[in-house]
Amino acid sequence: MSHIPTPEGLPGIRGLFAFRPETALPLNELVDVLLQGPNSLTPGERELIATYVSAQNDCYYCQTIHGAVAAAHLDGNEELVQKVRLDFANADISQKLKALMVIAGNVQKGGKQVTDQDVAAARREGASDIEIHDTVLIAAAFCMFNRYVDGLATWAPDDAEWYRDRGRKVAEQGYVNATRQYIPTLVGAGEKKIS
């Protein structure tokens, strides 16, 4: 049971967004930019980074939902998502993405764990400065999201089809629009005062 009352039927971060919609919009906008916005890394690759970091943080809800979004972007390739989650070094992904996963994994351990050698290895594989930047920010953001979800003891469904369905919706609509389906009036800073 969650540490705070969240609406019934809204698992993980979805329940927390409904509990405090003022924070939902800016957090969803950040995730939309990082995972769905224009970038030389595909949305599927960026979702794999989020999935891997969430798995390293042992956040069941986040690794499962972002794995489902990744699979939706990768033509339903759940096997690849699972391989990346458990053993990215032997997964069928580019050497560049593997080098970026090393960086993401080191961010998960602590920001100062990212070394000059990690960055140089990613650059040797063709990673751009924006790709390195966004990998670090995705990893850092997902450490926050994982701790938000688990720190408030949210619940997560066991039904794989629920995650697949939600993953397809997010892949098609983005995070803000998918969230508006269950919080129709997302509010931004200044739009609603907390009483």
N, C-alpha and C positions, 0 to 999 in steps of 0.2 A: 504494500500500500504506500502511496506517495506520502512524502513528509508534509505536503500541503494539499488542500482540496483542489483537484483538477476536474474538469468536466468528464463525465463518464463517456467512454467510447473513444477518447482521444489519447492515444498512447504517446510515450516519449516526449519529444520536444513539442509535439502538437498540443498536448494538454497544457504545457507551460505557456505556449503562445496564447492559448485561449484564456488562461488565468491572468496574463499580463500583456494584453494586446499592444500596449504602448511600446514594448520592446520587440514585438514580433516583426513589425515592418522593417526597422533598420537592420535587424539580424538577417531577415530574408533577403533584403536588398544586397547585403554584403555577400551572402552565399550565391545569389544570382550572378553577381559580377564575377566572383571567383570561379564558379563551377559552370555557369551557362553562358557568360558573356563572351565577346570576341576575344580570341586568344589563339596562338599557334599550337597550343596543346588542345586536343579535342575535349569536348565535355566528358566523354567516356574516360579519357586518361586522367582528367582532373578528379572525376568521381572515384577512380581507382585509388588515387592518393588519399582522398578523404576516407575511403573504406579501409585502406591499410592502416592509417593512423588510428582510426576508431577501433580496429582490431587490436592494435598494439596497446591501446588504452582499455581493452576489454569492455567496451561499451556495446552491448548486444544490439540495442535498438539502432544506434547510429551505423554500426558496421553492416547491419542487415538492410536497413533502408537505403543507404548509399550504395551498397552492393547491388541492390535491385535497380537503382537509378543507373548505375554504371552498366549493368547488363542490358537495360533498355536502350542505352546509347550504343551498345556493342552487339546489336542484332540478337539479343537474348542469350549471349554467351556467358551463362552462369558458371560454367566450368573454369573459364579464364579468370573471372572475378574471384572464385574460390582459391585458385592457384596463387593469384597475386596476394590475396589476404594472408595466406599461409606461408608462401615461399616465392616471393616476387623474383628472386635471383634466377629461378628456373622456370619462370612463366614465359609464355610466348608474347613478350612485349619488347619494345625497342630498347637498345642499349641506353639511349638517352633517358627513357622513362625509368629504367633500372637505376641509373645514376641519380635521378631526381628522387626516387624512392629512398635511396640511402640518405639523402639530405632530409627528407620528410621524417624518416625514422629517427634521425639524430635530433631533429627539432622536438619530436615527441619525448625524447629522453631529457632534453633541456636545451634551450637555444644555444648555449655556449658549446654544445657538443658538435655543432656544424663546423667543419674545419676548412682551411684553405684547400686542402687536398680534395675534399668532397666537392667543392665548387669547381676546382680545376678539372676533376674527372668529368663532371657534368658538362663543362664547356668543351672538353675534348670530344664528347659525344654529340656536340652541336647545340647544347642548351643555351638559350639566349638569357640575357640579364632579366628580362621580364618573366621568363619561365622559372628561373631560379627564385626570383622575388615571390612569384605567385605560389610556388611550391612551399616556400617557408611560411607564407601567410595562410595558405590552406591548412598546413599542418598545425600551425599555432591556433588558428580559429577552431579547428576540430578538437584540439585539446580542450579548449574552452567549452565547446558545445558538448563534448563527452562528459565533462565534469558537471556541466549544468544539468544534463539529463540524469546522470547517475547520482549526483549530489543531492537531488531532490527525490531520489528513489522512484522515478516514474516507472510505469509498467510497460511491457512490450509484448505484443501478440506473438504467438508461436506459429501462426498460419502463414506459410510461405507464399500462398496466393495473395494474401493481403498486401505483403510487401511488393510482390510483382505488380499488382494493380496500381498501388501508390507510386511505385517507381516509374511506371509508364506515364502516369499523369504528370509527374514532376518533369520527366524528360521532355514531354510534349509542351507543357505550359510554363515551365520555370517555377521557381520557388514562391515568388510573391503571388502569382496568379493561382497556383495550386493551394496556397494557404488561404486565399480569399474565399475559397469554396466553403471552408468551415469557420472562418472569421470574416464575414462579408465587409465589415467596416474596420479594417486595419487602420490604426492611427499612428501618425508620426509624432515626433517631438513637437510640443506646443499645441497639438490639436486637442488634447484632453488632459486635464489636470487630475492628478491622483488625489482622492479625498481621504 
